[in-house]
Amino acid sequence: MASVQIIYAAPFVLLSVVAFLACLAVPRLRRYALQALVAPVAFGACSIVAFALLAVGWDMLDERFGITPPHWAPLAVCAFAYFSFGVAGAWVAVRLVQRFVHRIRS
């Protein structure tokens, strides 16, 4: 089971490190280096948590109430939740890093 989690997290961590190094290499983008380090990992973490919660919710609705949605509905809703919660999580993480950097600099 742990290998599945590593396989899921590895691309986000790799993208995070590449974005961080790219921001460090370009002088104009150095101030965004920490945000670039945090955003991909936050996207991955928040998106998978939202996907898992939604999948559990669909399963509970089916088990408890016998509600079976059309075959395309769970996929569409889970895909929407995956991306929207991932983007929201990345945005919140970037805002927190910005506040942290602002407090350190002042």
N, CA and C atoms as a LAMMPS dump frame, in Angstrom:
ITEM: TIMESTEP
0
ITEM: NUMBER OF ATOMS
318
ITEM: BOX BOUNDS ff ff ff
-5.0000000000000000e+02 5.0000000000000000e+02
-5.0000000000000000e+02 5.0000000000000000e+02
-5.0000000000000000e+02 5.0000000000000000e+02
ITEM: ATOMS id mol type element x y z
1 1 1 N 0.815 -1.2 0
2 1 2 C 0 0 0
3 1 3 C 0.86 1.266 0
4 2 1 N 1.977 1.22 0.699
5 2 2 C 2.847 2.396 0.759
6 2 3 C 3.447 2.714 -0.602
7 3 1 N 3.659 1.705 -1.424
8 3 2 C 4.24 1.96 -2.735
9 3 3 C 3.277 2.742 -3.624
10 4 1 N 1.976 2.538 -3.457
11 4 2 C 0.996 3.297 -4.235
12 4 3 C 1.053 4.774 -3.845
13 5 1 N 1.196 5.041 -2.56
14 5 2 C 1.285 6.426 -2.1
15 5 3 C 2.554 7.093 -2.617
16 6 1 N 3.635 6.354 -2.655
17 6 2 C 4.891 6.903 -3.172
18 6 3 C 4.772 7.169 -4.667
19 7 1 N 4.138 6.257 -5.381
20 7 2 C 3.952 6.45 -6.821
21 7 3 C 3.084 7.663 -7.094
22 8 1 N 2.066 7.904 -6.261
23 8 2 C 1.207 9.081 -6.448
24 8 3 C 1.956 10.365 -6.092
25 9 1 N 2.713 10.346 -5.004
26 9 2 C 3.358 11.573 -4.526
27 9 3 C 4.615 11.94 -5.299
28 10 1 N 5.292 10.983 -5.872
29 10 2 C 6.576 11.24 -6.528
30 10 3 C 6.508 12.299 -7.631
31 11 1 N 5.532 12.265 -8.543
32 11 2 C 5.5 13.319 -9.572
33 11 3 C 5.294 14.719 -8.998
34 12 1 N 4.493 14.828 -7.928
35 12 2 C 4.267 16.134 -7.327
36 12 3 C 5.534 16.651 -6.644
37 13 1 N 6.243 15.776 -5.972
38 13 2 C 7.491 16.176 -5.321
39 13 3 C 8.534 16.544 -6.374
40 14 1 N 8.617 15.752 -7.435
41 14 2 C 9.567 16.045 -8.503
42 14 3 C 9.246 17.384 -9.178
43 15 1 N 7.985 17.615 -9.473
44 15 2 C 7.577 18.891 -10.062
45 15 3 C 7.882 20.04 -9.114
46 16 1 N 7.682 19.821 -7.838
47 16 2 C 7.957 20.837 -6.839
48 16 3 C 9.437 21.211 -6.813
49 17 1 N 10.282 20.219 -6.824
50 17 2 C 11.735 20.469 -6.798
51 17 3 C 12.189 21.153 -8.086
52 18 1 N 11.675 20.711 -9.226
53 18 2 C 12.054 21.324 -10.512
54 18 3 C 11.598 22.784 -10.561
55 19 1 N 10.371 23.048 -10.104
56 19 2 C 9.873 24.429 -10.097
57 19 3 C 10.689 25.295 -9.144
58 20 1 N 11.049 24.744 -7.99
59 20 2 C 11.871 25.483 -7.03
60 20 3 C 13.224 25.84 -7.626
61 21 1 N 13.871 24.862 -8.249
62 21 2 C 15.182 25.11 -8.848
63 21 3 C 15.089 26.08 -10.024
64 22 1 N 14.012 25.987 -10.795
65 22 2 C 13.822 26.927 -11.911
66 22 3 C 13.654 28.347 -11.392
67 23 1 N 12.919 28.497 -10.306
68 23 2 C 12.747 29.832 -9.73
69 23 3 C 14.057 30.363 -9.154
70 24 1 N 14.869 29.485 -8.599
71 24 2 C 16.164 29.933 -8.089
72 24 3 C 17.115 30.31 -9.222
73 25 1 N 16.973 29.665 -10.368
74 25 2 C 17.874 29.932 -11.493
75 25 3 C 17.569 31.251 -12.181
76 26 1 N 16.327 31.686 -12.157
77 26 2 C 15.929 32.937 -12.815
78 26 3 C 15.841 34.024 -11.749
79 27 1 N 16.672 35.045 -11.826
80 27 2 C 16.703 36.063 -10.767
81 27 3 C 15.357 36.753 -10.514
82 28 1 N 14.583 36.999 -11.553
83 28 2 C 13.289 37.66 -11.354
84 28 3 C 12.29 36.785 -10.611
85 29 1 N 12.477 35.484 -10.651
86 29 2 C 11.52 34.562 -10.037
87 29 3 C 11.961 34.039 -8.674
88 30 1 N 13.102 34.492 -8.179
89 30 2 C 13.611 33.963 -6.91
90 30 3 C 12.661 34.191 -5.752
91 31 1 N 11.93 35.268 -5.79
92 31 2 C 11.022 35.534 -4.672
93 31 3 C 9.832 34.57 -4.642
94 32 1 N 9.609 33.831 -5.709
95 32 2 C 8.515 32.854 -5.77
96 32 3 C 9 31.42 -5.53
97 33 1 N 10.237 31.247 -5.137
98 33 2 C 10.815 29.9 -5.016
99 33 3 C 10.087 29.059 -3.967
100 34 1 N 9.804 29.612 -2.815
101 34 2 C 9.117 28.832 -1.787
102 34 3 C 7.693 28.477 -2.197
103 35 1 N 7.013 29.403 -2.861
104 35 2 C 5.67 29.101 -3.339
105 35 3 C 5.707 27.975 -4.364
106 36 1 N 6.727 27.995 -5.223
107 36 2 C 6.862 26.945 -6.233
108 36 3 C 7.196 25.61 -5.59
109 37 1 N 7.845 25.646 -4.453
110 37 2 C 8.163 24.414 -3.742
111 37 3 C 6.928 23.81 -3.082
112 38 1 N 6.023 24.634 -2.612
113 38 2 C 4.873 24.174 -1.839
114 38 3 C 3.655 23.853 -2.71
115 39 1 N 3.409 24.622 -3.746
116 39 2 C 2.162 24.511 -4.505
117 39 3 C 1.893 23.129 -5.106
118 40 1 N 2.825 22.498 -5.811
119 40 2 C 2.498 21.183 -6.386
120 40 3 C 2.197 20.115 -5.342
121 41 1 N 2.927 20.118 -4.238
122 41 2 C 2.69 19.123 -3.197
123 41 3 C 1.339 19.369 -2.523
124 42 1 N 1 20.642 -2.295
125 42 2 C -0.302 20.96 -1.71
126 42 3 C -1.436 20.561 -2.655
127 43 1 N -1.25 20.78 -3.95
128 43 2 C -2.256 20.349 -4.922
129 43 3 C -2.473 18.843 -4.825
130 44 1 N -1.4 18.09 -4.827
131 44 2 C -1.515 16.636 -4.765
132 44 3 C -2.175 16.16 -3.491
133 45 1 N -1.791 16.728 -2.355
134 45 2 C -2.352 16.295 -1.072
135 45 3 C -3.836 16.643 -0.965
136 46 1 N -4.196 17.874 -1.298
137 46 2 C -5.595 18.29 -1.171
138 46 3 C -6.492 17.586 -2.183
139 47 1 N -5.992 17.359 -3.368
140 47 2 C -6.826 16.721 -4.385
141 47 3 C -7.107 15.268 -4.048
142 48 1 N -6.126 14.544 -3.548
143 48 2 C -6.362 13.136 -3.238
144 48 3 C -7.249 12.993 -2.014
145 49 1 N -7.133 13.892 -1.043
146 49 2 C -8.007 13.846 0.125
147 49 3 C -9.455 14.107 -0.292
148 50 1 N -9.671 15.106 -1.139
149 50 2 C -11.03 15.389 -1.608
150 50 3 C -11.585 14.226 -2.417
151 51 1 N -10.768 13.632 -3.257
152 51 2 C -11.196 12.486 -4.055
153 51 3 C -11.588 11.322 -3.154
154 52 1 N -10.793 11.056 -2.14
155 52 2 C -11.092 9.948 -1.229
156 52 3 C -12.371 10.204 -0.436
157 53 1 N -12.541 11.423 0.057
158 53 2 C -13.762 11.74 0.794
159 53 3 C -15 11.625 -0.084
160 54 1 N -14.897 12.06 -1.32
161 54 2 C -16.028 11.949 -2.225
162 54 3 C -16.335 10.495 -2.562
163 55 1 N -15.304 9.706 -2.758
164 55 2 C -15.524 8.283 -3.046
165 55 3 C -16.187 7.581 -1.869
166 56 1 N -15.768 7.911 -0.667
167 56 2 C -16.397 7.336 0.522
168 56 3 C -17.848 7.809 0.622
169 57 1 N -18.077 9.082 0.316
170 57 2 C -19.448 9.611 0.339
171 57 3 C -20.357 8.903 -0.645
172 58 1 N -19.886 8.69 -1.878
173 58 2 C -20.686 7.957 -2.868
174 58 3 C -20.988 6.553 -2.375
175 59 1 N -19.98 5.906 -1.796
176 59 2 C -20.166 4.547 -1.307
177 59 3 C -21.173 4.501 -0.17
178 60 1 N -21.108 5.482 0.721
179 60 2 C -22.066 5.523 1.835
180 60 3 C -23.483 5.767 1.34
181 61 1 N -23.645 6.649 0.356
182 61 2 C -24.976 6.881 -0.199
183 61 3 C -25.542 5.618 -0.829
184 62 1 N -24.696 4.903 -1.519
185 62 2 C -25.138 3.676 -2.167
186 62 3 C -25.466 2.606 -1.13
187 63 1 N -24.609 2.484 -0.113
188 63 2 C -24.807 1.456 0.894
189 63 3 C -26.001 1.743 1.794
190 64 1 N -26.105 2.97 2.254
191 64 2 C -27.126 3.307 3.253
192 64 3 C -28.496 3.54 2.642
193 65 1 N -28.549 4.271 1.527
194 65 2 C -29.837 4.655 0.962
195 65 3 C -30.154 3.954 -0.351
196 66 1 N -29.214 3.215 -0.872
197 66 2 C -29.448 2.534 -2.141
198 66 3 C -29.491 3.473 -3.337
199 67 1 N -28.894 4.637 -3.179
200 67 2 C -28.867 5.612 -4.266
201 67 3 C -27.729 5.235 -5.21
202 68 1 N -28.071 4.908 -6.408
203 68 2 C -27.053 4.595 -7.411
204 68 3 C -27.13 5.652 -8.506
205 69 1 N -26.155 6.522 -8.558
206 69 2 C -26.152 7.57 -9.577
207 69 3 C -25.86 6.972 -10.948
208 70 1 N -26.096 7.746 -12.008
209 70 2 C -25.704 7.26 -13.331
210 70 3 C -24.216 6.94 -13.356
211 71 1 N -23.811 6.058 -14.233
212 71 2 C -22.422 5.586 -14.232
213 71 3 C -21.407 6.697 -14.471
214 72 1 N -21.78 7.787 -15.102
215 72 2 C -20.834 8.862 -15.379
216 72 3 C -20.759 9.872 -14.239
217 73 1 N -21.769 9.929 -13.376
218 73 2 C -21.83 10.972 -12.351
219 73 3 C -20.689 10.891 -11.334
220 74 1 N -20.412 9.732 -10.748
221 74 2 C -19.31 9.724 -9.774
222 74 3 C -17.971 10.131 -10.385
223 75 1 N -17.728 9.711 -11.609
224 75 2 C -16.471 10.066 -12.252
225 75 3 C -16.385 11.568 -12.501
226 76 1 N -17.467 12.152 -13.001
227 76 2 C -17.469 13.59 -13.283
228 76 3 C -17.341 14.408 -12
229 77 1 N -18.082 14.032 -10.977
230 77 2 C -18.034 14.768 -9.716
231 77 3 C -16.671 14.607 -9.045
232 78 1 N -16.134 13.39 -9.065
233 78 2 C -14.818 13.164 -8.455
234 78 3 C -13.723 13.911 -9.217
235 79 1 N -13.821 13.949 -10.53
236 79 2 C -12.828 14.687 -11.313
237 79 3 C -12.901 16.18 -11
238 80 1 N -14.121 16.705 -10.922
239 80 2 C -14.289 18.115 -10.585
240 80 3 C -13.752 18.403 -9.189
241 81 1 N -14.068 17.53 -8.225
242 81 2 C -13.59 17.728 -6.857
243 81 3 C -12.077 17.603 -6.789
244 82 1 N -11.527 16.65 -7.531
245 82 2 C -10.074 16.451 -7.535
246 82 3 C -9.361 17.737 -7.949
247 83 1 N -9.77 18.308 -9.065
248 83 2 C -9.087 19.506 -9.559
249 83 3 C -9.438 20.75 -8.757
250 84 1 N -10.697 20.929 -8.401
251 84 2 C -11.067 22.153 -7.693
252 84 3 C -10.48 22.191 -6.287
253 85 1 N -10.542 21.082 -5.547
254 85 2 C -9.943 21.072 -4.22
255 85 3 C -8.422 21.113 -4.291
256 86 1 N -7.844 20.537 -5.326
257 86 2 C -6.403 20.625 -5.509
258 86 3 C -5.942 22.056 -5.745
259 87 1 N -6.652 22.755 -6.608
260 87 2 C -6.313 24.158 -6.879
261 87 3 C -6.548 25.008 -5.638
262 88 1 N -7.643 24.774 -4.942
263 88 2 C -7.919 25.543 -3.724
264 88 3 C -6.853 25.279 -2.66
265 89 1 N -6.446 24.045 -2.51
266 89 2 C -5.402 23.72 -1.536
267 89 3 C -4.066 24.343 -1.891
268 90 1 N -3.73 24.32 -3.169
269 90 2 C -2.481 24.955 -3.605
270 90 3 C -2.538 26.461 -3.38
271 91 1 N -3.684 27.059 -3.649
272 91 2 C -3.836 28.501 -3.454
273 91 3 C -3.673 28.863 -1.978
274 92 1 N -4.305 28.094 -1.097
275 92 2 C -4.192 28.357 0.34
276 92 3 C -2.747 28.176 0.799
277 93 1 N -2.085 27.145 0.309
278 93 2 C -0.693 26.918 0.696
279 93 3 C 0.21 28.055 0.235
280 94 1 N -0.001 28.541 -0.96
281 94 2 C 0.796 29.666 -1.47
282 94 3 C 0.534 30.914 -0.648
283 95 1 N -0.713 31.154 -0.288
284 95 2 C -1.027 32.324 0.546
285 95 3 C -0.347 32.224 1.919
286 96 1 N -0.34 31.026 2.497
287 96 2 C 0.315 30.839 3.791
288 96 3 C 1.817 31.064 3.684
289 97 1 N 2.419 30.59 2.622
290 97 2 C 3.855 30.806 2.424
291 97 3 C 4.132 32.293 2.225
292 98 1 N 3.279 32.991 1.483
293 98 2 C 3.457 34.428 1.299
294 98 3 C 3.404 35.159 2.631
295 99 1 N 2.459 34.791 3.486
296 99 2 C 2.379 35.414 4.814
297 99 3 C 3.624 35.115 5.639
298 100 1 N 4.08 33.877 5.575
299 100 2 C 5.281 33.481 6.308
300 100 3 C 6.488 34.285 5.841
301 101 1 N 6.671 34.397 4.545
302 101 2 C 7.802 35.146 3.99
303 101 3 C 7.683 36.619 4.349
304 102 1 N 6.481 37.151 4.302
305 102 2 C 6.268 38.559 4.638
306 102 3 C 6.635 38.831 6.108
307 103 1 N 6.256 37.9 6.988
308 103 2 C 6.588 38.078 8.409
309 103 3 C 8.082 37.966 8.659
310 104 1 N 8.743 37.101 7.943
311 104 2 C 10.195 36.959 8.125
312 104 3 C 10.919 38.202 7.639
313 105 1 N 10.486 38.753 6.518
314 105 2 C 11.16 39.93 5.945
315 105 3 C 10.897 41.207 6.718
316 106 1 N 9.781 41.264 7.451
317 106 2 C 9.501 42.516 8.164
318 106 3 C 9.827 42.442 9.623
